[in-house]
């Protein structure tokens, strides 16, 4: 009888446990069937309040889904606590575990602390994705995307911890896996933030990597500007010209012209090239077009040794001044006097003055002609530039 009684007791206990387990399972399933994220979170919280620590089937998944389900009423601290609890309980399938690891890594990165943990969790995702990708009958496309997400999350953590090289490497690895140009947007944002913070050395590393991959003229422009700030003008010129050959833009032309104008100060053979790029920058749309035209005029008229424009202008100014002085003296001595009032000597002197005035006027006209010829040459260059850009 005692044995029969014991069996009955065990059956009752087992039946009670099974009933409790069924109720827990039903509560979990009901929560997961809710289409409203915040309602699902609340139902999962109710589930945890009733069954946490009682060895129910879905406790680990309840914590995982509490971590993963978005809801405005759920705090960041709750997301972290639920995720960490899910990981500590174990038993999650690899997909869910990766999702929890990615969420926690992103949250830690956003907060800016526990960055080593953020990197570690992202690295775990990468290792899990690699392992699953190589399994037979695995969905390689799915695990490639998970692998890319792992590298993207790792890149964010590396960026936050000021590991520029690590961030660059992770961002490009993520891009190679995901094949989505948007993946590089955070890297460009990172480079621009470094640029704005005047951390030109680190910004240069970022945009050098970006341009070496993208060959985008806009990226070349930023890289060129960074190299200029580091006094790497020759290298900047190489990148900018390479980009300009692919896409004519006023910004690129102006940046090239500025470098060439600076180099022309010590190498006059570069003047014509500097003028060319200055004119193209003046004619192509950009914020510096007026400045570019002034630079083209200055280079053409003041640094062109064959033209000798400055010498002509100076000589013209001097001749005009001489003519004014000579005319003034002539008027003082002979103004208002008739020929009958003059002595023979005065008449000869007057003729000399008139001849001198005539010669100076001729010299002035000749200098004006030289000046106009120079202006015509510049205008010719301008027209040639317009035709070249239109072709």
Secondary structure, DSSP 8 states (H G I E B T S, - for coil): -HHHHHHHHHHHHHHHHHHHHHHHHHHHHHHHT-SSHHHHHHHHHHHHHHHTTS--TTHHHHHHHHHHS--TTS-HHHHHHHHHHHHHH----HHHHHHHHHHHHHHHHHHT--HHHHHHHHHHHHHHHHHHHTSTT--HHHHHHHHHHHHHHHHHHHHHTT-HHHHHHHHHHHHHHH--GGGGHHHHHHHHHHHHTT-HHHHHHHHHHHHHHH--HHHHHHHHHHHHHTT-HHHHHHHHHHHHHHS--HHHHHHHHHHHHHHHTT-GGGHHHHHHHHHHHHHSSSTTHHHHHHHHHHHHHHH-TTTTHHHHHHHHHHHHHHHHHHHHHHHHHHTT--GGGS-HHHHHHHHHHHHHHHHHHHHHHHHHHHHHHHHHHHHHHHHHHHHHHH-
